[in-house]
Every structure is written in C-alpha cells, then in structure tokens.
C-alpha cells in the first residue's frame, strides 16, 4: 500500500493523466463517448483502493480538497459567461430548472421510500447524489467535503452516479434517431433552436491562446483566492444539527459567489478569453481521483437498493422534465440537454446536445455550467430537508 504522500500524489496524478491519454486514442473514442473519462477517474482508484494498493484514508486527500476544491470552483464560476447562458433563451433555462427540480424531488421521494433498508446516515448519500445530478461531479465532491460523508456511503453513491447516469446518457443518444417522432409527441416549436444557434455563434468568437505569463497569473491568483476563501470561512459559524453548513461549506459558497460576482467584470472576461476553466477541470479531476480512492467496491453489497433508489430519482427527473417540455412545446433537444446538463454537467451536456443537433453542442456546455451553479446551492436546501426527515 502506498502511504508516502509524494508517491501517492504521483500515482493519483498519473491516473488522471493516463485516463485522458487513453481516451484520446482514436480507436477508443467511441467507447469513451458512452463511458467518459470521468467514470474511470472514479473507477480505477476505487479498484486500486479495494485491492489495497491505495489507502482508503490518507491526510493527502483532505489536504488536496481543502484548497484545490475552492480553486477549481473559483475558476469555473469566474469563467461563466452569464450573458451567453442567458442568450441561449428561456426554453433552455426552463428545461434546466425543470431537470434540477425533478432531481431534488426525486431524491426526497427515494429517501422516504428506501431509507428503512439503507444505512442510518443515508440522507448524506442522497444529498451527494442530488449534488452530482444537478450540475455534475464537481458538486458531488463539494457536498461530500462539506458534509464529511463517511467513506462507506461514497462507494454506493458512485455506483449509482455512474451506472444509472451513463446508462441514461446512452439511451438518450439512441433516442436521438427518433427525435422527429418525439418532437411530434411534444408538439414542439422548432423555431427556438434556430434562434439559439444564431445567438450562440455570436457569443463564441473571443478566445486566445494562453501564454506562460497568463497561465502563471491564472494559477497563482486562483490559489491565493482559494486560500483567502478558506481562511475567511474558518471565521464563520457552523450551522445545522447535524452540521450542514461547515467551514468547508462556507469556503465553497465564498468561492462560488465570489467567482460569479467577478464573472461579469473584466476579470471574468479575461478568464474566459484564456480558458481558465480548463485549469479548474485539471484540479477537479485530481479531486475526483481522490474521491474514488476513498471508496470501496465492496460497498456494492449495499448497491442494489441504492441502484433502485437512483432509478426512482431518474424516473421522477425525466417525468418532470418531459412534462415541462410538453407544456412549453419544447423539442426533444431540450429534454436531452436539460437532463444531461444536470446529471452530467459540462462533461455530458455537450455530448447529449451534439447527438441531437451538433451545431448546438456548446449549449450543453453552457447549461452544464449553469447547472453546476444551481447544484451548489439547491443541494444545501435538500440537505437541510433530508437531515430533518432523518431525525
């Protein structure tokens, strides 16, 4: 078992880099479309941890999360183009919000249905799942750190997050061939897609190649900002019984809120121009590897009930989203993107969008970021609700 911090860090970084390197092999690109690299960043270290190669607990994991997570959140939200997200139109935003509310409602219903057969603190697992399915894996990591979720709960949640979510992504891609028929069932108005496409083309022209100087500024400033967010959070009171708002939660909220405020300034414009979000994803994926290392495949013995609960959450999410699109006469494109921008975030949103209308793939990325922002705040409300129901 690796216990030396430097050796462990090298292995974790190597796993993240290796997964991405393999995903770039042309012959495997189709495979990684259905099982994106983020899945393997969970699964590979989980297997190594189960086999005893990686420790399930190590100070390095918490040390990385303490500062790398706020850094990633700051860069992600700082790079958010709120005007561009607004320009994709109200239909896309309605679909996004409907998908998020469906996940939240589904988690509450599934908790009430299945909690008698699950561990005592399972409400934390449902909060993690809601965070992951409202914006993507970054939110799951944030809530796991915020609530200090027991490692025994992480494994089943990861199983549900990967198996159910990516099975649904595969089904959505298959259904894209039938979108004409689905649009007729939804009585969809197709003119909104043409308007979104024209607006998006105008909003995606200003990108520059980052220089060594700009990279140094982006990385250095984000580390300093993450440190300040963490220090500020330590001075704020913890709230909830059991604890919901901890110092980690305050650090996350500070990072996200500060990043969003700066995103509408020249600082945000510069972050988008030099693609600062790419550095955020590098930090995030390293964190995802550590989350996988803390999980244990033997937790799958509890997974059948978790999987059934996750399926209930997904069904409610889909029903809520389809009903919204039917009432508003939105095309199947918005069902797919509204769903995967929540469940998969900026990773899976573009995949779903491209399957239905390739020219609008960036809409999935933009809505994935928007879903990520929603997924920082909404799961906190779900945490308060489920923790009260659990007691």
C-alpha positions in Angstrom: 0.0 0.0 0.0 1.2 3.5 -0.9 1.5 5.7 2.1 4.2 8.2 1.2 2.4 11.4 0.3 4.6 12.2 -2.7 4.3 8.7 -4.1 0.6 8.7 -3.6 0.2 12.1 -5.2 2.3 11.0 -8.2 0.0 7.9 -8.6 -3.2 10.0 -8.4 -1.9 12.5 -10.9 -0.8 9.6 -13.2 -4.2 8.0 -13.1 -5.9 11.3 -14.1 -3.4 11.9 -16.9 -3.4 8.3 -18.0 -7.2 8.1 -18.3 -7.2 11.2 -20.5 -4.3 10.0 -22.6 -6.1 6.7 -23.3 -9.3 8.4 -24.1 -7.5 10.3 -26.9 -6.7 7.0 -28.8 -8.8 7.2 -32.0 -9.9 3.6 -31.8 -11.3 4.1 -28.3 -13.1 7.4 -28.8 -16.5 5.7 -29.4 -16.1 3.8 -26.1 -15.3 6.9 -24.2 -18.3 8.6 -25.6 -20.5 6.2 -23.7 -18.2 5.9 -20.7 -16.5 9.3 -20.4 -13.1 9.6 -18.7 -14.8 11.0 -15.5 -16.2 7.5 -14.9 -12.8 5.9 -15.0 -11.4 8.6 -12.7 -13.8 7.2 -10.1 -13.4 3.5 -11.0 -9.7 3.0 -11.4 -8.7 4.3 -8.0 -11.7 2.6 -6.4 -10.4 -0.7 -7.7 -6.9 0.0 -6.5 -8.2 1.0 -3.1 -10.3 -2.1 -2.9 -7.2 -4.2 -3.7 -5.2 -2.4 -1.0 -2.8 -0.6 -3.4 -4.2 2.8 -2.4 -5.1 3.8 1.2 -8.8 4.4 1.8 -7.8 7.2 4.2 -4.9 9.5 4.0 -4.2 13.1 5.0 -3.3 13.9 1.4 -6.9 13.5 0.4 -8.2 16.2 2.7 -5.2 18.5 2.1 -5.9 18.4 -1.6 -9.6 19.1 -1.2 -9.0 21.9 1.3 -7.5 24.2 -1.3 -7.8 22.5 -4.7 -11.6 22.4 -4.5 -12.1 26.2 -3.8 -9.5 26.9 -6.5 -11.5 24.8 -9.1 -14.8 26.4 -8.1 -13.4 29.9 -8.4 -12.1 29.3 -11.9 -15.2 27.5 -13.0 -17.6 30.2 -11.9 -15.2 33.0 -12.9 -15.3 31.6 -16.4 -19.1 31.5 -16.5 -20.5 33.7 -19.3 -23.8 34.7 -17.7 -24.8 36.7 -20.8 -24.1 33.8 -23.1 -26.1 31.5 -20.9 -29.0 34.0 -20.9 -28.7 34.2 -24.7 -29.5 30.5 -25.2 -33.0 31.5 -24.4 -35.7 30.9 -21.8 -36.6 27.5 -23.2 -33.2 26.0 -22.4 -33.2 27.6 -18.9 -36.8 26.3 -18.2 -35.6 22.8 -19.2 -32.5 23.1 -17.0 -34.6 24.2 -13.9 -37.2 21.6 -14.5 -34.5 18.9 -14.6 -32.9 20.2 -11.4 -36.2 20.3 -9.5 -37.0 16.8 -10.7 -33.8 15.5 -9.3 -34.4 17.3 -6.0 -38.0 16.0 -5.7 -36.8 12.5 -6.8 -34.1 12.4 -4.0 -36.7 13.3 -1.4 -39.2 10.7 -2.6 -36.5 8.0 -2.9 -35.2 8.7 0.6 -38.7 8.4 2.0 -39.2 5.1 0.1 -35.9 3.3 0.7 -34.3 4.8 3.9 -35.6 1.9 6.1 -33.4 -0.5 4.2 -30.3 1.7 4.0 -27.6 2.9 6.5 -28.6 5.4 9.2 -26.8 8.4 7.6 -28.0 7.6 4.1 -29.5 11.1 3.8 -26.0 12.3 3.2 -25.7 9.9 0.2 -28.9 11.3 -1.3 -27.5 14.8 -0.9 -24.3 13.7 -2.7 -26.4 12.2 -5.4 -28.6 15.3 -5.8 -25.5 17.4 -6.0 -23.9 15.2 -8.7 -27.2 15.1 -10.7 -27.7 18.8 -10.5 -24.6 20.1 -12.3 -22.2 17.2 -12.3 -19.3 15.6 -10.3 -17.8 18.8 -9.1 -20.9 19.4 -6.9 -20.8 15.9 -5.6 -17.2 16.4 -4.4 -18.2 19.7 -2.9 -21.1 18.2 -0.9 -19.0 15.2 0.1 -16.4 17.5 1.6 -19.0 19.9 3.0 -20.9 17.1 4.9 -17.8 15.0 5.6 -19.7 12.0 4.2 -18.5 8.6 5.6 -16.4 6.7 3.0 -18.8 3.7 3.4 -21.5 5.8 1.7 -19.3 7.1 -1.1 -19.0 3.7 -2.9 -22.7 3.1 -3.4 -23.3 6.7 -4.4 -20.6 6.5 -7.0 -22.0 3.2 -8.3 -25.5 4.8 -8.8 -23.9 8.0 -10.2 -22.0 6.1 -12.9 -24.3 3.1 -13.7 -27.6 4.9 -13.8 -26.5 8.2 -15.1 -24.4 6.9 -18.0 -27.0 4.3 -18.9 -29.4 7.1 -19.3 -26.9 9.1 -21.4 -26.6 6.1 -23.7 -30.3 5.7 -24.1 -30.6 9.4 -24.8 -28.1 9.1 -27.6 -30.0 6.1 -29.1 -33.3 8.1 -28.9 -31.7 11.0 -30.9 -32.5 9.0 -34.0 -36.2 9.2 -33.1 -36.3 12.9 -32.2 -38.6 13.8 -35.0 -41.2 11.4 -33.7 -40.6 12.6 -30.1 -41.0 16.3 -31.2 -44.4 15.5 -32.7 -45.5 13.9 -29.4 -44.3 17.0 -27.6 -45.9 19.3 -30.2 -42.6 21.1 -30.3 -41.9 24.5 -31.7 -38.6 24.2 -33.6 -38.0 28.0 -34.2 -36.4 28.4 -30.8 -33.5 26.2 -31.8 -32.7 28.3 -34.8 -32.7 31.5 -32.7 -30.4 29.9 -30.0 -28.0 28.7 -32.7 -27.6 32.2 -34.2 -27.1 33.8 -30.8 -24.5 31.2 -29.7 -22.4 31.7 -32.8 -22.0 35.4 -31.9 -21.0 34.6 -28.3 -18.2 32.2 -29.0 -15.6 34.1 -31.0 -13.3 35.7 -28.5 -10.8 33.0 -27.4 -7.0 33.5 -27.1 -4.1 31.1 -26.6 -2.8 31.4 -23.0 0.9 32.5 -22.6 3.2 31.4 -19.8 2.6 34.7 -18.2 -1.2 34.4 -18.3 -1.1 30.8 -17.1 1.1 31.8 -14.1 -1.4 34.6 -13.2 -4.4 32.4 -13.5 -3.0 29.5 -11.4 -1.3 31.8 -8.9 -4.2 34.1 -8.4 -6.7 31.2 -8.0 -4.5 29.5 -5.4 -4.3 32.8 -3.4 -8.1 33.3 -3.8 -8.7 29.7 -2.6 -6.5 30.3 0.4 -8.3 33.5 1.3 -11.7 31.9 0.9 -10.7 29.1 3.2 -9.3 31.5 5.8 -12.5 33.6 5.7 -14.6 30.5 6.1 -12.8 29.5 9.3 -14.1 32.7 11.0 -17.8 31.9 10.2 -20.1 29.9 12.4 -21.2 26.3 11.6 -24.9 25.8 11.2 -27.4 23.0 11.4 -27.9 19.9 13.6 -26.4 17.7 12.4 -23.9 20.1 10.8 -24.9 21.2 7.3 -23.0 24.5 6.9 -19.4 23.8 8.0 -16.2 25.8 7.3 -15.8 23.8 4.1 -19.3 24.8 3.1 -18.6 28.4 3.7 -15.4 28.2 1.7 -17.3 26.6 -1.2 -20.1 29.3 -1.0 -17.5 32.0 -0.8 -15.6 30.7 -3.8 -18.7 30.2 -6.0 -20.3 33.6 -5.0 -17.0 35.5 -5.5 -16.4 33.8 -8.8 -19.9 34.7 -10.1 -19.6 38.3 -9.0 -16.3 38.7 -10.8 -17.5 36.8 -13.9 -19.4 39.9 -15.0 -16.3 42.1 -14.8 -13.2 42.4 -16.9 -11.6 39.7 -14.7 -14.3 37.3 -15.8 -13.9 38.3 -19.5 -10.1 37.7 -19.3 -10.7 34.3 -17.6 -13.0 33.3 -20.4 -10.6 34.6 -23.1 -7.8 32.5 -21.7 -10.0 29.5 -20.9 -9.3 29.5 -17.2 -12.0 26.8 -16.7 -9.5 24.3 -18.3 -7.2 24.7 -15.2 -10.3 24.2 -13.0 -11.1 20.9 -14.6 -7.5 19.8 -14.1 -7.8 20.4 -10.3 -11.3 18.9 -10.3 -10.3 15.7 -11.9 -7.5 15.2 -9.4 -10.1 15.6 -6.7 -12.3 13.0 -8.4 -9.5 10.6 -8.3 -9.1 11.1 -4.5 -12.9 10.5 -4.1 -12.6 7.2 -6.0 -9.6 6.2 -3.8 -11.7 6.6 -0.7 -14.5 4.4 -2.0 -14.6 0.6 -1.7 -16.1 -1.8 -4.3 -17.2 -4.0 -1.5 -19.8 -1.3 -0.8 -21.6 -2.7 -3.8 -23.2 -5.2 -1.4 -25.5 -2.2 -0.5 -25.7 -1.0 -4.1 -28.9 -2.9 -5.2 -31.1 -0.8 -3.0 -29.1 2.3 -3.9 -29.5 1.5 -7.6 -33.2 1.0 -7.3 -33.4 4.3 -5.4 -31.3 6.0 -8.1 -33.7 4.7 -10.7 -36.6 6.2 -8.9 -34.8 9.5 -8.8 -34.1 9.3 -12.5 -37.7 8.4 -13.4 -39.1 11.4 -11.5 -36.5 13.6 -13.0 -37.4 12.5 -16.6 -41.2 12.8 -15.9 -40.8 16.3 -14.5 -38.7 17.4 -17.5 -40.8 15.8 -20.2 -44.0 17.3 -18.7 -42.4 20.7 -18.7 -41.3 20.4 -22.3 -44.7 19.1 -23.3 -46.5 22.1 -21.7 -44.0 24.6 -23.1 -43.8 22.8 -26.5 -40.0 22.4 -26.3 -38.3 20.0 -28.7 -36.6 16.7 -27.7 -33.2 18.6 -27.8 -34.1 20.5 -24.7 -35.2 17.3 -22.9 -31.8 15.7 -23.6 -29.7 18.8 -22.8 -31.8 19.8 -19.8 -31.4 16.4 -18.4 -27.7 15.8 -19.1 -26.7 19.3 -18.2 -27.9 18.5 -14.7 -27.0 14.8 -14.4 -23.6 15.0 -16.2 -22.9 18.7 -16.1 -20.5 20.3 -18.5 -19.0 16.9 -19.3 -22.1 15.1 -20.6 -24.3 18.2 -21.6 -22.3 18.8 -24.8 -22.4 15.1 -25.7 -26.2 15.0 -25.5 -26.5 18.3 -27.4 -24.3 17.1 -30.2 -26.2 13.9 -30.6 -29.4 15.9 -31.3 -28.1 19.0 -33.0 -24.3 19.0 -33.5 -24.1 22.8 -34.1 -25.6 23.4 -30.7 -23.1 21.3 -28.7 -21.9 24.5 -26.9 -25.4 24.9 -25.4 -24.8 21.7 -23.4 -21.5 23.1 -22.1 -23.1 26.5 -21.2 -26.1 24.9 -19.5 -23.8 22.4 -17.7 -22.0 25.4 -16.1 -25.4 26.9 -15.2 -26.5 23.6 -13.7 -23.3 23.5 -11.8 -24.1 26.9 -10.2 -27.6 25.7 -9.3 -26.1 22.5 -7.9 -24.0 24.3 -5.4 -27.0 26.0 -3.7 -30.0 23.6 -4.2 -28.4 20.5 -2.6 -27.8 22.6 0.6 -31.6 23.0 0.9 -32.1 19.3 0.2 -29.5 18.6 2.9 -31.5 20.6 5.5 -34.7 18.9 4.4 -33.4 15.3 4.4 -31.4 15.8 7.7 -34.6 16.9 9.4 -36.6 14.0 7.9 -33.8 11.6 9.1 -34.3 12.7 12.7 
